[in-house]
Amino acid sequence: MRIVLGVGGGIAAYKVASLLRLFTEAGHKVTVIPTEAATRFVGVATWEALSGNPVSNSVFDDVEKVNHVRLGHEADLIVVAPATADLLAKAATGQAGDLLTNTLLMAHGPVLFAPAMHTEMWQHAATQANVETLRSRGVTVLEPASGRLTGSDSGPGRLPEPEAIFAAAMALAGSETSPAQGSHSGVLAGRIVTISAGGTREALDPVRFLGNRSSGKQGAALAAAALAAGATVRFLAAHMDVEPPAGVELVRVESALELREAALKAAVDSDVVIMAAAVADFRPAEVSDTKIKKVDGEDAPVVRLIRNPDILHELVERRHADGGQQLIVGFAAETGDAQGDVLEHATAKLKRKGCDLLVVNQVGVGRVFGQDDNSVVILSGHGADPESAAGSKADVAAAVIDRVGTELTRVFPAV
């Protein structure tokens, strides 16, 4: 595959040398186009040595080859990392002042931007408007990672790790060389998949909330597996202990009500909806505008709870009402009790919810939540035999995505 790797003028440019090596070691031919500012961070000699190709950022070099037109036409994929606020603005407004911006205007294949900048720059309304403009044109703009920035500050704005950018780029290009894809490449090609993950938080006051132990690891692994299988992934992220994978369309939510609104909206044109988030069954009936304080001589306050909506069941009901053909997958975190074991409770839940697949795991202290491994049983609402999967959460995610692909073809062959 012919890849153009654009390098922006940010300190994170040094990380892109590792990304370049990932591309070349996977057998791709890479042309590096650094901006003039980028060469102040990493010199041309480095890019030439790692790519094995001459490097220039001028439209006046090798004029007879018409590089400012040819490179964009010939590229199977263009990746820009780090994509600075300046580069995003130039791309959104169609500027063509150097070889990289000219190449972006001439792009015939998919384009991926991996942003990196200070938090305030990323969150500025102008940058967000530029990102939205690019995405509306079909360009993939990854979410930056959160963490320590150049100085002492911390927040969203870090360049995603080279391995994450590589995986997102390979998934975007539909390449089978991505290490994240394995044998699952293409099973969801062309599909839109909505995945929820993490745990919802239900406010008691401005400081406190009711929550759960979900880390979001399994949902993030599902999103990565779906991307690797060729899907466009909408990722509805409640509270998570891990970063969402690069390449998803990210929607942040906090409460069950926010998740309901986001899920119903995203499901409208989705082929698959996977509700892996740990959604609170109840929320406080009253939310204090100020911090609830303990007062000497007074009893502790009584918190009255009310039910949250059943999002999974509502998605199924909306599908029936609208005549849709989404494949809907639920997750059940169960514990056994005097009334039945885990599978008995899960089977009853599958019948109540009416979803197509239910992924069941037994939870408890030291089990599933926050762990790196998982063990599940996949139940079908259409009579197929139960299927077990165990191992790392990535292994479980791959098994679930494979089953989703099989079920999607069997249940909704015309989708």
N, C-alpha and C positions, 0 to 999 in steps of 0.2 A: 504494500500500500504506500502511496506517495503522500507524505504528510508535510505540511508547512507548519513550523513551530515558531510563532511570533513571541518575542520576549519583550515585556514592558520594562520601563525604567523604575523598578522598585528594588528594595534590598532583598526581597524574596527571590530575585533572579538567580541567586546561587543555587536554590533548590531545583531550578529547572534543568540544571545540568544532569541531575539524577533522572528526571523525567525523560530527557533526551536519550540517556543510556537505556532506559526501559524500552523506548521505541525502537532503537537500533538493534538491541539484543533480541527483540521479537521479530527482526527481519525486515523492518520497514525502512524505506528510503526517506530521509528527513532533510528538508531544507530549512535552515534556521534563519529567521529574519529578526534581528534585534533592532529596537529603536536606537537612536543615537544616545539617548539617556541610558538605555540598558547597557551599552558598552562601557559606561563609567563604573558599572558594578561588576560585570563579567566581560572580559575582553574577547575580541573576535577570534583570537587564536584558540581559546578554549572551545568555542562553538565549532570551529573548523576541525579541531582534533577529534572531538567526540562524534561529530556527524559524518566526517569523511568527505565533506562537501565545502566548496568555497562559500563564504558568508559575506553579505553586503546589506546595507540598509538604504542604499541610494538607487534611485530610478535611472541614474546616469552611468551605472556600471553595466557592462555587457549590453549596451543599448541594442546591438544587432539581434539579441535574443528576445527583445521586447518582454523583459522579465515582469514588468508591472502588469502585464496582461496574462502572460503565459503561466506564471506560477499559480494564480488563482484558478485559471481554467483547468490546469492539469492536476491540481491537488484533490486527492480523495477525501481529505480531512484537513481542516485548519484548526489548530489549537493555539490559544493566546494565553500565556502565563508568564509572569503575573499580569493580569489585566488591571492596570491602574485606573483610577478615576478619569484621568486624562484620556487614556485609550478608549474607555467605554464611551466617553462623551464624543470623541472623534468618530468612532464607529457608528454611534446612534445618529449623528448628524451628517454622515456621509462624507467626511473630509478625506482628502487624498493628498496629504503633504509629504509622504515618504513611501518607501517600498511596501511596508507592512499595511498601511491603510489603503493603498492602491490595490494590494492583493485581496484584502477583505472585500472591497467593492466588486472584484471580479470573481469572487468565490462561486463555484458551481456545486460544491459538495457541502457537507455539514460543517458547521462552525461551532466551536466550543470556547467559551471564555472562563478562565479560572481567576476570579478577582482576588486582589490583595491590596489592602490600604488600611489607613487608620480607621477606627470604629466610626468616628464622627463623619469622615468622608464617605464611608459606605452607607451610613444611615441618612446622609443629607438628601433632601427631597430631589435635588437635581440628579444625583447619582441613581436614586431609585427610579426616577422617571426615565433615565437613559436605559437602565436595565429592563424596565417594562417595555420600552420601545423595541429593544433588541429581541426580547422574547416573543413579542407580538409578530415579529418577522420570521419566526421559526429558528432563531439562534438560541443555542443552549448557553445559559449563564449559570454557572454553579453558585451555590451559596458558599461564602467564605467560611473557614473554620473559626472557632472561638479559642482564645487563649492569649498567651503573652505576645505582645506586639514588639515593635522595635525598641521602644523605651521601657518605662516601668508600667505602662498601661496594659490592660488586659480587656479583651472583648472580641466581638466578631470582626474579622478583617484579616485573619491569618490566611496565607495561601494553603489550600488543602494539600495533604501529603502527596508526593509524586505518585505513589501507588494508587491513590484514590482518583487522581486526575487521569492516570493511564486507564484504569478500569472504566471510568465514565466515557473516555474518548473511544475506547474499543467497543463499548456497548452502543455508542452513538453511531459509529461507523458500521456496526453489524459484523465486526471482525470476529473470527473464531480464535484469534491468537490471545485474547484476553485471559489472564490466569483466573479471573473471577468467573468466567463463563463455563469452562469445562464442557461437559456433554450436554449442557442445558441450552446451548446457543440456539436461538430461533424459536423455542417452544411458545413464546408469547410475542413473536415479531409482529409489529403493527398494532398491537393491543394497547389500550389505555387501562392502567391498573391503579386503583386507589388503595392505599394502605394506611391504616391508622396504627399508631404505636405510642408507647409510654403510658404513664398514669395520669388521670385527670386529678385536678385539685379543686376542692369545693370550699370557697371562702367562708370562714367564721367571722373574721374582722380583717382589717387591713394587714395584719401580721400573721394570723393563724389560718390554717386550712385543714380539711380532712383529705387525706391522700392514701396512697397505697405503696407497695414495695416495688412496683414495676420499674425496671431500668430502661426499657425500650430496646434492649439488645436484640431480642428476637424479631421485633418489627423492623429494625435497621437491617438485620440479616435478610429478611424477606425482601426488602426494597432492593438491596444489592443483588439478590438472586433474580428478581424480576427484571432489573436493568440488564443483567447479564443475559437474560433470556430474550432480550430485544424489545421489552415493553417501554412505553412512556409511563413513568411512575409519578403519581401525585401522592405526596407523603404528608399525612396529617399528624403532626408531632405534638403530643402533650408533653408533660415533664419527662425528660430523658436524661440518663446518666452518660450517654454516648452521643456523638455527633451523628446527624443523619448522613447517609452516604452521599458522596458527590454525584450530581447528575439528576437528582430528583427535583420535582416542582414542589417546593416546601411551603406548607401552611402551618403556622404555629397556632396552637389552641391551648387553653388552660382548663376550662371546666367542661363538664359533660354537655351543657347546653351549647357551648361554643363548638364542641366536636360534632354535635348533632347538626348544627347549621352548616358546618364545613362539609360533612359527609353527604348530606342530602344534595348539596350543590354539586359536589364533585362526582356523585354517582350518576348524574343525568346522562352523561355521554361516556361513562366508563364501561369497559367490557367486563372487568372484574373488580369487585370490592372486597378487600380483606380487612376485617375489623379485628386487628391484633391488639389494640389498645386495651388497657385495664381501666374500664369506665366505672366510676362510682355509681352504685345502685341508689344511693341517697345523697341529699345535700341539706345543709341547714335551712330551716324554714325562714329564719331571719338572719340577715347579715348586718353586723354592727358597722356603722360608719367610722367608729373610733375603736381603738384597742380596748378589749374587754379586760378590766383590771380586777384583781382580787382585792376585796375590802375586808379589813379585820372585823370580825363579829358578824359577817354575812355569809350565808351558805354559798357554795359554788353554784354558778348559773346552770340551769338545765337547758340542754341543747335539743330542740325538737327537730326531727328530720322529716323530710318529705321525699317521695320517690322521684328519681330522675327518669326521663323518658327512656324507653327501650329502643335504642338506636338501631340495633340489628334487626329487630322485628319490624320496625317502621320502614327500613330499607326494603325488606321483603314485601311489605304491604304496598309501598309506593311502586315497586316493580310490577306487581300484579295489576294495580290500578292503571298504570301508564302503558301496559303491554310491553314493557322492556324485556331485554334478554341479558341482563347482567348476571354473571355468576357471582353469588354472594357467599363469602366464607366467614364463619365466625370462629372465635377462640373461646375456650372454656377452661378457666382455672378452677379446678374442683378439689374438694377434700371429701373423703368418705365419712359417713356418720351412721347412726343407728337406723336410718331410713334407707340406706343403700350405699353401695360402693361408688367409686369415681365414675366408672363406665355407665352404671345405672342412672346416676344423676345426669350424666352427659347425654345419654340417649333420650331421656325425657326432655332435656333442654333443646336438643335438635328438633324434636317434634314440635315443641312450643314455638321456637323461633322460625321454623320453616325455611332455614337457609339450605344451600346446596351441599356445603361441606362444613363440618365442625371439627376443629383441631383441639384435642383435649389433652391437658396435662394435669398431673397431680401436683398441688402446690403445698407449701408449708415452710417452716423455718429451715433455711439452708437448701431449699429446693426451688429451682426454676428462677425465681425473682432474683436478679442481680448476678446469677451464675453464668458461666460460659458454656455450659452443657445443658441439654434438654432431652426429654424423652416424651413423645407424643403418640397419640392414636388418632388417625384421621377417619372420621365417620362420614358416611354419605347419606344424604337425604333422598337418594334415588335408587337405593337398594344394592349398591356396590358393597363388596366386602370391606370391613375395616382394614386399615393399613397402619402399621407401626413404623416409627422412625426415631432414631436415637443417635446421639453423638454431639458434636459441637452445634451451636445454634446456626452456624452456616450450613452444616450438614442437614439439619432439620429443615431449614429454609429451602434448600435445594429440593428436598423430597416433597415439600408442600407445593412448591412451584411446578414441579413435574406433574403432581397430581392435579393441580389446577389446570394445566395445559391439557391433560387427558380428559378431565371432566368437562372442560369448556367445549372441546370438540364433540364429546359424546352427547352432552345435554343440549347444547346450543350450536349445532353444526353450521347453522346459517349465519352466525354472528360474524 
